[in-house]
Amino acid sequence: MTDPEVPEPVVRTAAGAVRGRREDGLTVFRGIPFAEPPVGEARFAAPRPARPWDGVREAFAFGPPPPQDVGIAGPAAALPEGDDWLTVNVWTPAPDPAARRPVMVWIYGGAYRIGHAGSPGYDARRIAEDGDLVVVTLNYRVGMEGFARIEGAPANRGLLDQVAALEWVRDNITAFGGDPEQVTIFGESAGAGSVASLLAMPRAAGLFHRAIAQSVPGTFFSDELARDIGTVLAAELGLRPTVTDLAAVDPAELVKAGQTLAPRMPRYVDRWGQAAPTVTPYSPVVDGDVLPVTPWQALASGASRDVDLIVGHNRDENRLFTAMAGKLGQISDERATKALRLYAPGGEDAYRAAYPGRPANDLYERVQTDWLFAMPSLHLAEAHLAGGGRSHVYELTWPAPGNGGALGACHALDVPLLFGTFRADLGPLLFGGAEPSAEALALSSRFRTSWTSFARTGDPGWPAYDTERRLVQVLDAEPSVAPYPEEASRRLWEDHEFAALPLLES
């Protein structure tokens, strides 16, 4: 709650002064522009520095979300409309330039097509409070605005937005009580894919010093695939995928193009391969410039070897998506066989041999989880290790209590646990709408303690990963350190290379 007896603090940034509020013992600033609105002449361009303003700007409300589809948690509520999408928010114990507290910068997920920093699930109060540090959240362009491959525009505009936000942190965070030499980036799902990308991007070098990647997706597009998908997206509007054709189109119309294409993507499996069934037409593009190579290749070659890394995943990632499709526990052997043939290294028989007697549901969930999140995450840790870096690995195995526990340790469960936002966004689905149990609260506290300790010292409280003992933090009701639990899958995938997804035929 806002404290009416405490003066509203004012901080001067490079672009102008902002006024925040004292809330529950913290000072909070919302909706600070880190770049000018990417509209008009700036549409589809790399982010440009925010225009300076006179006087003191009130930083009381989150900035408007970037144009996007309605998310799985429903529409953004009570957020302003407008085109000032590129903003940051800051939670700080005190805006004291002498404090030099560690800084954590959150990058949201959402399949690179939805998400915004004003989501109630990303209320960073508990992280800043428990860790006695500064937390920054940011907006970046998603969907066609941020990730579609458009002729005449740079690739990966959403990633470039993230770099611009990190440059804002570097240049301004001292005034908010943070230390620009002690910045940790952290993100989940597409946010973790963004973290992995930033580790591989020359433009991001030196802007952060530690990184946490929660459930890294393995879907990175080759330039050829991205251009082909971009052509089909633009064709939904009867246009070409060029800045000339698209710059005057209302952003809401571009959102509709993605909405109409997504459910039809499986029809393109002969052309787009493994990308097609994801029904997500956006991903970071290995374009050779903004993102020169995949994160796995970059880290194995020593990129970011001086950046300590936490990376991990949840045991039952794919169950969330199966449940949302209304198919939980209803996967036929035919459907499981199709998934195994499309995703399993070594083919269908390798998985059936590694998991003998498993029913179709289990095989389907396992190969989908392994392909999309588990093995990309583990391989990122191993690539970083091969390149001379240090990685700490975890697996979340604690099952979500909602829906009678049927969701297991599914995708996105780590987000409300980390932020302590059990009633926001997916919280009611995952926790059943009841008060969180003592067990859930203890695990939530454990997440924040480990993450903030890592941001402060580089040590999350468990050993670094190596390829001999393979020790990881298993996050459950009773957390433990043990050899990586998914050994059968690890062996199936150990020789697999997570390359950019190709265009199979044009």
C-alpha positions as CSV (number, residue, x, y, z in Angstrom):
1,M,0.0,0.0,0.0
2,T,1.1,3.6,-0.6
3,D,2.2,5.5,2.5
4,P,0.6,8.9,2.4
5,E,2.9,10.3,5.0
6,V,6.1,9.6,3.1
7,P,7.1,12.2,0.5
8,E,7.0,10.9,-3.1
9,P,10.6,10.4,-4.1
10,V,12.0,12.1,-7.3
11,V,14.9,10.6,-9.2
12,R,16.6,12.2,-12.2
13,T,17.3,10.0,-15.2
14,A,19.3,10.8,-18.4
15,A,16.0,11.8,-20.1
16,G,14.4,13.7,-17.2
17,A,13.1,13.5,-13.6
18,V,10.6,10.9,-12.5
19,R,8.5,10.7,-9.3
20,G,7.8,7.4,-7.7
21,R,5.9,6.2,-4.7
22,R,6.6,4.6,-1.4
23,E,4.7,1.3,-1.2
24,D,5.0,-1.3,1.6
25,G,8.5,-0.2,2.6
26,L,9.8,0.0,-1.0
27,T,10.1,2.8,-3.5
28,V,8.4,1.9,-6.8
29,F,8.6,3.7,-10.2
30,R,6.4,2.5,-13.1
31,G,6.2,3.3,-16.8
32,I,9.6,5.1,-17.3
33,P,10.4,5.3,-21.0
34,F,13.7,3.7,-22.0
35,A,13.1,4.3,-25.7
36,E,10.8,6.4,-27.8
37,P,7.6,4.8,-29.0
38,P,8.3,2.6,-32.0
39,V,5.6,4.1,-34.2
40,G,5.6,6.3,-37.3
41,E,9.1,6.6,-38.7
42,A,10.4,4.4,-35.9
43,R,8.0,1.5,-36.8
44,F,9.9,-1.7,-37.1
45,A,13.2,0.1,-36.4
46,A,15.8,-0.6,-33.7
47,P,14.8,1.2,-30.5
48,R,15.8,4.9,-30.3
49,P,16.7,6.7,-27.1
50,A,13.7,8.2,-25.2
51,R,13.1,11.8,-25.9
52,P,14.0,14.1,-23.0
53,W,11.1,15.7,-21.0
54,D,10.9,18.9,-18.9
55,G,9.8,19.0,-15.3
56,V,9.0,15.9,-13.2
57,R,7.2,12.9,-14.9
58,E,4.9,10.9,-12.7
59,A,6.0,7.3,-12.7
60,F,2.9,5.8,-10.9
61,A,1.4,3.6,-13.6
62,F,2.7,0.8,-15.8
63,G,3.2,1.7,-19.4
64,P,0.8,0.3,-22.0
65,P,1.5,-3.3,-23.2
66,P,3.0,-3.8,-26.7
67,P,0.3,-4.9,-29.2
68,Q,-0.5,-8.5,-28.7
69,D,-3.0,-11.4,-28.6
70,V,-5.0,-12.0,-25.5
71,G,-2.9,-14.1,-23.2
72,I,-3.7,-17.4,-21.5
73,A,-4.3,-15.4,-18.3
74,G,-6.9,-13.1,-20.0
75,P,-6.7,-9.5,-21.2
76,A,-4.5,-6.9,-19.6
77,A,-6.6,-5.2,-16.9
78,A,-6.5,-1.5,-15.9
79,L,-3.5,-0.7,-18.0
80,P,-3.2,2.5,-20.0
81,E,-3.6,2.5,-23.8
82,G,-1.1,4.2,-26.1
83,D,2.0,3.6,-28.1
84,D,4.6,4.3,-25.3
85,W,5.2,0.5,-25.1
86,L,8.9,0.6,-24.3
87,T,9.1,1.3,-20.6
88,V,10.8,0.0,-17.4
89,N,9.6,-0.3,-13.8
90,V,11.8,-0.2,-10.7
91,W,11.4,-1.6,-7.2
92,T,14.1,-0.4,-4.8
93,P,14.5,-0.3,-1.0
94,A,15.6,3.3,-1.4
95,P,16.7,5.5,-4.3
96,D,20.1,6.2,-2.7
97,P,23.0,6.5,-5.2
98,A,25.4,5.4,-2.5
99,A,23.6,2.2,-1.8
100,R,24.9,0.3,-4.9
101,R,22.6,-2.7,-4.4
102,P,22.6,-5.7,-6.8
103,V,20.2,-5.4,-9.6
104,M,17.9,-8.0,-11.1
105,V,16.2,-7.4,-14.5
106,W,13.2,-9.5,-15.3
107,I,12.3,-10.5,-18.9
108,Y,8.8,-12.0,-19.3
109,G,7.8,-15.0,-21.3
110,G,4.8,-15.6,-23.6
111,A,5.9,-17.4,-26.7
112,Y,7.4,-14.2,-28.1
113,R,3.8,-13.1,-28.9
114,I,2.3,-12.1,-25.6
115,G,3.5,-10.6,-22.3
116,H,3.9,-7.3,-20.5
117,A,5.8,-6.1,-17.4
118,G,2.5,-4.7,-15.9
119,S,1.2,-8.2,-15.4
120,P,0.1,-8.7,-11.7
121,G,2.1,-12.0,-11.7
122,Y,5.3,-10.0,-12.1
123,D,4.9,-7.8,-9.1
124,A,8.5,-7.8,-8.0
125,R,7.9,-6.5,-4.4
126,R,8.8,-9.7,-2.7
127,I,12.0,-10.3,-4.6
128,A,13.2,-6.7,-3.9
129,E,12.2,-6.9,-0.3
130,D,13.5,-10.4,0.5
131,G,16.8,-9.9,-1.4
132,D,17.4,-6.2,-0.4
133,L,18.1,-5.4,-4.0
134,V,16.8,-3.4,-6.9
135,V,14.4,-5.2,-9.4
136,V,13.7,-3.8,-12.9
137,T,11.0,-5.2,-15.2
138,L,10.7,-4.1,-18.8
139,N,8.4,-4.2,-21.9
140,Y,9.7,-5.4,-25.2
141,R,7.9,-5.7,-28.6
142,V,6.3,-9.1,-29.2
143,G,4.6,-10.7,-32.2
144,M,5.0,-9.2,-35.6
145,E,6.2,-5.9,-34.1
146,G,9.1,-7.5,-32.4
147,F,10.0,-10.8,-34.1
148,A,8.5,-11.2,-37.6
149,R,11.2,-11.2,-40.3
150,I,10.4,-8.0,-42.3
151,E,12.4,-6.8,-45.3
152,G,14.0,-3.4,-44.5
153,A,13.8,-3.9,-40.7
154,P,16.4,-5.4,-38.4
155,A,15.7,-8.9,-37.2
156,N,15.0,-9.6,-33.5
157,R,13.6,-6.1,-32.7
158,G,12.2,-7.5,-29.4
159,L,15.8,-8.5,-28.4
160,L,17.1,-5.1,-29.4
161,D,14.5,-3.6,-27.1
162,Q,15.9,-5.7,-24.3
163,V,19.4,-4.5,-25.0
164,A,18.1,-0.9,-24.9
165,A,16.5,-1.5,-21.6
166,L,19.8,-2.9,-20.2
167,E,21.6,0.2,-21.5
168,W,19.1,2.3,-19.6
169,V,19.9,0.2,-16.5
170,R,23.6,0.8,-17.0
171,D,23.1,4.5,-17.4
172,N,20.5,5.2,-14.8
173,I,20.2,2.5,-12.1
174,T,22.7,4.1,-9.7
175,A,20.3,6.9,-9.0
176,F,17.7,4.3,-8.0
177,G,20.1,2.7,-5.5
178,G,21.4,0.0,-7.8
179,D,24.9,-1.1,-8.9
180,P,25.3,-1.2,-12.7
181,E,28.3,-3.4,-12.2
182,Q,26.2,-6.1,-10.5
183,V,23.3,-6.8,-12.9
184,T,21.6,-10.2,-13.2
185,I,19.1,-10.8,-16.0
186,F,16.4,-13.5,-15.4
187,G,13.5,-14.8,-17.4
188,E,11.2,-17.7,-18.0
189,S,10.1,-19.5,-21.2
190,A,10.4,-16.9,-24.0
191,G,12.1,-14.7,-21.4
192,A,14.6,-17.5,-20.8
193,G,15.1,-17.8,-24.6
194,S,15.7,-14.1,-24.5
195,V,18.3,-14.5,-21.7
196,A,20.0,-17.2,-23.8
197,S,20.0,-14.9,-26.8
198,L,21.4,-12.0,-24.9
199,L,24.3,-14.3,-23.7
200,A,25.0,-14.8,-27.4
201,M,24.6,-11.3,-28.7
202,P,27.6,-9.0,-29.1
203,R,25.4,-6.0,-28.6
204,A,24.6,-7.2,-25.1
205,A,28.2,-7.8,-24.0
206,G,29.0,-6.1,-20.7
207,L,25.5,-5.1,-19.9
208,F,24.9,-7.8,-17.3
209,H,27.1,-10.0,-15.1
210,R,24.9,-13.0,-14.2
211,A,22.0,-14.7,-15.8
212,I,19.1,-17.0,-14.8
213,A,17.2,-18.9,-17.6
214,Q,14.1,-20.7,-16.5
215,S,12.8,-23.2,-19.0
216,V,14.8,-22.3,-22.2
217,P,12.8,-23.1,-25.3
218,G,14.8,-24.8,-28.1
219,T,13.0,-23.0,-30.9
220,F,15.3,-20.6,-32.7
221,F,14.5,-19.9,-36.4
222,S,16.9,-19.9,-39.2
223,D,16.8,-16.8,-41.3
224,E,15.2,-18.7,-44.2
225,L,12.5,-20.2,-42.0
226,A,11.8,-16.8,-40.4
227,R,11.5,-15.1,-43.8
228,D,9.1,-17.8,-45.1
229,I,6.9,-17.5,-42.0
230,G,7.0,-13.7,-42.4
231,T,5.8,-14.0,-45.9
232,V,2.9,-16.1,-44.9
233,L,2.0,-13.7,-42.0
234,A,2.0,-10.7,-44.3
235,A,-0.1,-12.6,-46.9
236,E,-2.8,-13.0,-44.2
237,L,-3.2,-9.2,-44.8
238,G,-2.8,-9.4,-48.6
239,L,0.6,-7.7,-48.2
240,R,4.3,-8.4,-48.7
241,P,6.6,-8.7,-45.6
242,T,8.3,-5.3,-46.1
243,V,8.5,-2.2,-44.1
244,T,6.9,-0.3,-47.0
245,D,3.8,-2.6,-47.0
246,L,3.4,-3.0,-43.2
247,A,4.5,0.3,-41.6
248,A,1.1,1.9,-42.2
249,V,-0.9,-1.1,-41.0
250,D,-2.6,-0.7,-37.6
251,P,-0.7,-2.9,-35.0
252,A,-4.0,-4.6,-34.1
253,E,-4.3,-5.9,-37.6
254,L,-0.8,-7.4,-37.4
255,V,-1.9,-9.2,-34.2
256,K,-4.9,-10.6,-36.1
257,A,-2.6,-12.0,-38.8
258,G,-0.7,-14.0,-36.1
259,Q,-4.0,-15.1,-34.6
260,T,-5.3,-16.5,-37.9
261,L,-2.1,-18.2,-38.9
262,A,-1.2,-19.9,-35.6
263,P,-4.0,-22.6,-35.5
264,R,-3.2,-23.4,-39.2
265,M,0.5,-23.8,-38.7
266,P,0.4,-27.6,-38.4
267,R,-0.6,-27.7,-42.0
268,Y,2.9,-26.4,-42.9
269,V,4.7,-29.3,-41.2
270,D,6.2,-30.4,-44.5
271,R,7.6,-26.9,-44.9
272,W,8.3,-25.7,-41.4
273,G,9.0,-29.0,-39.7
274,Q,9.2,-29.0,-35.9
275,A,8.2,-25.3,-35.7
276,A,4.8,-25.9,-37.2
277,P,3.0,-27.8,-34.4
278,T,4.1,-25.2,-31.9
279,V,1.5,-22.8,-33.3
280,T,3.9,-20.0,-32.5
281,P,5.0,-18.1,-35.6
282,Y,7.6,-16.0,-33.7
283,S,11.0,-16.9,-32.2
284,P,14.5,-15.3,-32.1
285,V,16.1,-15.5,-35.6
286,V,19.7,-16.6,-36.1
287,D,20.2,-13.8,-38.7
288,G,24.0,-13.6,-38.6
289,D,23.9,-10.1,-37.3
290,V,21.8,-9.3,-34.2
291,L,22.0,-13.0,-33.3
292,P,25.1,-14.3,-35.1
293,V,24.7,-18.0,-34.0
294,T,22.5,-20.0,-31.7
295,P,23.0,-19.6,-28.0
296,W,24.3,-23.2,-27.7
297,Q,27.0,-22.6,-30.4
298,A,27.9,-19.2,-28.9
299,L,28.3,-20.4,-25.4
300,A,30.3,-23.5,-26.4
301,S,32.7,-21.1,-28.2
302,G,33.2,-19.1,-25.0
303,A,30.8,-16.2,-25.5
304,S,29.8,-14.9,-22.0
305,R,32.2,-17.3,-20.3
306,D,32.6,-14.6,-17.5
307,V,28.8,-14.6,-16.9
308,D,27.7,-17.1,-14.2
309,L,24.5,-18.9,-15.1
310,I,21.6,-20.6,-13.5
311,V,19.5,-22.7,-15.9
312,G,16.9,-25.3,-15.4
313,H,13.4,-26.5,-16.1
314,N,10.3,-28.1,-14.7
315,R,9.8,-31.9,-14.8
316,D,6.4,-31.9,-16.5
317,E,6.6,-28.8,-18.7
318,N,4.3,-29.8,-21.4
319,R,1.3,-30.8,-19.2
320,L,0.2,-27.2,-19.1
321,F,-0.3,-27.1,-22.8
322,T,-2.0,-30.5,-22.9
323,A,-4.3,-29.3,-20.2
324,M,-5.1,-26.0,-22.0
325,A,-5.9,-28.1,-25.1
326,G,-8.4,-30.2,-23.0
327,K,-6.3,-33.3,-23.7
328,L,-4.8,-34.1,-20.4
329,G,-4.8,-37.9,-20.0
330,Q,-6.4,-38.4,-23.4
331,I,-3.4,-38.8,-25.7
332,S,-3.9,-41.6,-28.1
333,D,-1.0,-44.0,-29.1
334,E,-1.3,-42.6,-32.6
335,R,-0.8,-39.0,-31.5
336,A,2.1,-40.1,-29.2
337,T,3.7,-41.9,-32.1
338,K,3.5,-38.8,-34.3
339,A,5.2,-36.7,-31.6
340,L,7.9,-39.3,-31.1
341,R,8.6,-39.5,-34.9
342,L,8.8,-35.7,-35.2
343,Y,10.8,-34.8,-32.1
344,A,12.7,-37.8,-30.8
345,P,16.4,-38.1,-31.6
346,G,17.0,-41.6,-32.8
347,G,13.3,-42.0,-33.7
348,E,10.3,-43.5,-32.0
349,D,11.9,-46.7,-31.0
350,A,14.7,-45.0,-28.9
351,Y,12.1,-43.4,-26.6
352,R,10.1,-46.6,-26.3
353,A,13.2,-48.5,-25.4
354,A,14.3,-45.9,-22.9
355,Y,10.9,-45.8,-21.2
356,P,9.6,-49.4,-21.6
357,G,5.9,-49.9,-20.8
358,R,5.1,-46.2,-20.5
359,P,1.6,-45.3,-21.7
360,A,1.0,-43.0,-24.6
361,N,0.3,-40.0,-22.4
362,D,3.6,-40.4,-20.6
363,L,5.7,-40.8,-23.8
364,Y,3.9,-37.8,-25.4
365,E,4.5,-35.5,-22.5
366,R,8.1,-36.7,-22.0
367,V,9.2,-36.1,-25.6
368,Q,7.4,-32.8,-25.9
369,T,8.9,-31.6,-22.6
370,D,12.4,-32.8,-23.5
371,W,12.4,-31.3,-27.0
372,L,11.0,-27.9,-26.1
373,F,12.4,-27.1,-22.7
374,A,14.3,-29.7,-20.7
375,M,17.0,-30.7,-23.1
376,P,17.6,-27.2,-24.5
377,S,18.0,-26.0,-20.9
378,L,20.4,-28.8,-19.9
379,H,22.4,-28.4,-23.2
380,L,22.7,-24.6,-22.5
381,A,24.4,-25.4,-19.2
382,E,26.7,-27.9,-20.8
383,A,27.6,-25.6,-23.7
384,H,28.4,-22.8,-21.2
385,L,30.6,-25.3,-19.3
386,A,32.4,-26.4,-22.5
387,G,33.1,-22.7,-23.3
388,G,34.7,-22.1,-19.9
389,G,31.7,-20.7,-18.0
390,R,30.1,-21.8,-14.8
391,S,26.5,-23.1,-14.7
392,H,24.2,-24.1,-11.8
393,V,21.3,-26.4,-12.9
394,Y,18.0,-27.1,-11.3
395,E,14.8,-29.1,-11.9
396,L,11.5,-28.2,-10.3
397,T,9.7,-31.4,-9.4
398,W,7.1,-30.1,-6.9
399,P,3.6,-30.7,-8.4
400,A,1.1,-27.8,-8.8
401,P,-1.7,-28.4,-6.3
402,G,-4.4,-27.1,-8.6
403,N,-6.6,-29.5,-10.7
404,G,-6.0,-32.3,-8.2
405,G,-2.3,-32.3,-8.9
406,A,-2.8,-33.5,-12.5
407,L,-0.7,-30.7,-13.9
408,G,2.4,-31.9,-12.1
409,A,5.5,-29.7,-12.2
410,C,4.2,-28.0,-15.3
411,H,5.4,-25.1,-17.4
412,A,5.3,-21.7,-15.7
413,L,4.8,-23.1,-12.2
414,D,8.1,-21.5,-11.2
415,V,6.8,-18.0,-11.9
416,P,4.2,-17.6,-9.1
417,L,6.6,-19.5,-6.8
418,L,9.4,-17.1,-7.5
419,F,7.3,-13.9,-7.3
420,G,5.0,-15.1,-4.6
421,T,2.0,-14.1,-6.8
422,F,-0.2,-17.1,-6.2
423,R,-3.5,-15.4,-7.1
424,A,-2.3,-13.6,-10.3
425,D,-2.2,-14.7,-14.0
426,L,-1.9,-18.5,-14.0
427,G,-1.9,-18.7,-10.2
428,P,-5.5,-19.7,-9.8
429,L,-5.1,-22.6,-12.3
430,L,-1.9,-23.8,-10.8
431,F,-2.9,-23.4,-7.1
432,G,-6.6,-23.9,-7.3
433,G,-7.5,-20.5,-5.9
434,A,-6.9,-21.6,-2.3
435,E,-4.6,-20.0,0.1
436,P,-1.0,-21.3,-0.6
437,S,0.0,-24.1,1.7
438,A,2.9,-23.8,4.1
439,E,4.8,-26.1,1.7
440,A,4.2,-23.7,-1.2
441,L,5.2,-20.7,0.8
442,A,8.4,-22.4,1.9
443,L,9.3,-23.4,-1.6
444,S,8.5,-19.9,-2.8
445,S,10.9,-18.4,-0.2
446,R,13.5,-21.0,-1.3
447,F,13.3,-19.8,-4.9
448,R,13.8,-16.1,-3.9
449,T,16.6,-16.9,-1.5
450,S,18.5,-18.8,-4.1
451,W,17.9,-16.4,-6.9
452,T,18.8,-13.3,-4.9
453,S,21.8,-14.9,-3.3
454,F,23.0,-15.7,-6.8
455,A,22.5,-12.1,-7.9
456,R,24.4,-10.9,-4.9
457,T,27.3,-13.5,-4.7
458,G,27.1,-15.8,-7.7
459,D,26.3,-18.7,-5.4
460,P,22.7,-20.0,-5.3
461,G,23.3,-22.4,-2.5
462,W,24.1,-25.6,-4.5
463,P,27.2,-26.8,-6.4
464,A,28.1,-25.8,-10.0
465,Y,27.2,-28.4,-12.6
466,D,29.8,-30.7,-14.1
467,T,29.7,-33.5,-16.5
468,E,31.0,-36.1,-14.0
469,R,28.7,-35.9,-11.0
470,R,25.9,-33.8,-12.8
471,L,24.7,-32.5,-9.6
472,V,21.6,-30.3,-9.7
473,Q,19.2,-28.6,-7.3
474,V,15.9,-30.6,-7.2
475,L,13.2,-28.2,-6.0
476,D,10.5,-30.1,-4.2
477,A,8.8,-30.1,-0.9
478,E,12.2,-31.2,0.5
479,P,14.8,-29.6,-1.8
480,S,17.8,-31.7,-2.4
481,V,21.0,-31.8,-4.4
482,A,21.2,-34.9,-6.6
483,P,22.4,-36.2,-9.9
484,Y,20.3,-34.9,-12.8
485,P,17.0,-36.7,-12.5
486,E,16.2,-37.2,-16.2
487,E,19.1,-39.4,-17.0
488,A,17.3,-41.5,-19.5
489,S,16.3,-38.5,-21.5
490,R,19.8,-36.9,-21.1
491,R,21.3,-40.0,-22.7
492,L,18.9,-40.0,-25.6
493,W,19.7,-36.3,-26.4
494,E,23.4,-36.1,-25.5
495,D,24.6,-36.1,-29.1
496,H,21.8,-33.8,-30.4
497,E,22.6,-30.3,-31.6
498,F,20.1,-27.6,-31.0
499,A,20.5,-25.8,-34.3
500,A,18.4,-23.1,-35.8
501,L,15.2,-24.7,-37.1
502,P,15.4,-24.9,-41.0
503,L,13.1,-24.2,-43.8
504,L,12.5,-27.7,-45.2
505,E,11.0,-26.7,-48.6
506,S,9.9,-23.4,-50.2
